[in-house]
Amino acid sequence: MPEAPSTLSDDGNFDENNKKLLEFFEDITSNADDVQKKVLNEILSRNAGVEYLIRHGLNGNTDYDNFKKIMPVVSYEDIKPDIDRIADGDRSSIFCSQPISEFLTSSGTSGGERKLMPTVEEELGRRSLLYSLLMPVMDQFIPDLQKGKGMYFLFIKSEAKTPGGLLARPVLTSYYKSSYFKKRPYDPYTNYTSPNETILCLDSYQSMYSQMLCGLCQNTEVLRVGAVFASGFIRAIRFLEKHWPILCHDIRTGTLSSQITDPLVRESVMKILKPNPKLAEFIEIECSKESWKGIIPRLWPNTKYVDVIVTGTMSQYIPTLNYYGNDLPLVCTMYASSECYFGINLNPLCKPCEVAYTLIPTMGFFEFLPVAREDEGPEKSKPYDKNDLVDLVDVKLGHEYELVVTTYAGLYRYRVGDILKVAGFKNKAPQFHFVCRKNVALSIDSDKTDEVELHDAVLKASTHLLPFEASLTEYTSYADTSTSPGHYVLYWEISYKNSDETLIPTSVFEDCCLTIEESLNSVYRQCRVSDKSISPLEIKVVENGTFDKLMDYAICNGASINQYKAPRCVKYAPIIELLNSRVVSSYFSPKYPKWVPGHKQWTSS
C-alpha cells in the first residue's frame, strides 16, 4: 500500500513538501481499489482475534469476500452494548487489538443523541495526514499562503470520563489537546493568529475574546479566516459587534481586560498585544459605521477566503457570510466525523453548492448503501441489505448512497448516517456531494420530510419577508403530536432592518406557511388534503437571540462549541419549552396545499 511521505522537509521547502504530498494523493487515488483492499486486509489482520469479529464468525479470516459475506451492516444501537462494556471498564479486545485510548463523542445535534466512538492512539496520526494534504491543494489555487497567518476560531470543551476511566470528548478537542497539535512543527496551514493557550482555554468567553483580540492585533498578517462551521464563524463576528469597544481599549493601551483571568491565556496574549492607538482608531472607525457589510476584508484587508463548512444545512448561512465577507470565496476544505476522517475538497474555490469531497482510500474501508429518495417510487424505496453494498470504486455517477465505514479503531460496516451523492471521480476515487444527515426528519403519519427538503421549503417561503426588509436568520422544527392530528411547527427567528413584526401583515406569515406546505413532498400533501392525517403547518416567531440561548443551553449540557450547529428538528422537551417560552406570535397555513393523485410521477428509472 502506498505510504504517506515520511521524509517531509522541515526547513521551509514548502514546494517540495507539497509536491510529495500531492504525488502520494495521486498514487492512492489512481490505485483506489487495491489500496482499499489492502486497508481492509490490514484492519482484519491486526484485529483477527478480537471478540466482535469472532462472534460474527470471521474467526481470523481476512479474506475480502468472506468479510463481505459474513459481517453485518450495523448502526450505533447494534454496537451500543459493547460500547457500554468498554465505557464501564472492560479492557478486553472487543473491537480492536490495540487499547481503546478514548471515546470521541458525536455532535449533540446530529441524529439526536451523543454517541461514543472508540478510537486508538494511532488515529491521531491518520487525521494529521489528512490535515497535511489541505495546504498543498489550496496552494494550487491561492499561492503564497505560507507568507501569512490564518485567523481561525477554534475551541475545546471540557472532558468527561466514563465509569471505566476513559476520556470522552469531541474529536476536535482530542486533536487540539494532542501533541500532534500542541507540538506541531511549523506548517503554514496551522500557523494561526491564536496562541495554543487561547484555543485550549475552557472558558468560552475568555477563549473567544483572546482569539479575537489576537486576530485584530495581527490584522494585516491574516490571509484567511475561518472556523469549523459557518455558524461558529458568524458567532465570532457577532461577538465582535458586541465587544469591539473593550477590544479597542485593550489594543490602544496594550493592556488586557481584567475579565481574562486564565494566567496561561494572559501570558500568551501579552506576547502579542502591544499599545497601538492607530490600529485601535482604525478598528473603532470601521466598527462604528452603520453598515457591517464587508467587515471581514475591511478589518483584515489581506484576507483571501473564508474557510468554513457551508454544505448541508450550513448553507443557510451563506448570505450572511457573503454580507460580512463582501463575497470573499467560501471554502470547504474537508469532510470528517467522529467515526472517521473521510476526504478533502480538491476544488476549494468552487461555489458552495458545487463542493465535492474526494474520499481518501487510506483512511478506512468504505462501502456504500444505495438509497432512494421519497419520490423515486416504491420499487426503488425497498429496504436494502448488506448484499446491496458497493465498494468505493464501484459507485455510480449521480447516485445517492449512505456511507458505511470500517475503521482501524474497531468499527466494522458501521452506518455513519450521511447521505452522499456521487459528483465525479479523481482518478479511481469518487467525489461526493454531502446531501444530508439520514433520519433527521419530520414525520407525523406516513410522511417523512428530510432536512434538505425542509430547508429548501423554508428558504422559498422566507422570500415573502423580503418586501418588508425582513429576513429569516435561524429556524428549527418540531413534529407536534400533542393534538390529533399532529402538525409541523416551525420556529423562526427574524431580523428586521427598518421595521418590526407588527408591520408585516398576518397574511404574509400565513403565505409562508402555505408555501412551505406546497413545497413539501406529495406524501405530506396527500396526508394533509386526502387523508386528513396532518393538521395545518404552524410558524411560531420567536424573540431575537432565541437561537443563541439554544446554543448556550446545548453547550452547558455538553455540546462542543466546535461541533454545534442549530438542530433542524427538535424533540427534547426542555428545548421545546425554551423555544415556546420565547414565542411572540404564531400563524397557521390558511388552506390546504395543492395536491392531486399522480402530481409527482413515480418512475422506476
Disulfide bonds with the S-S distance in Angstrom:
none
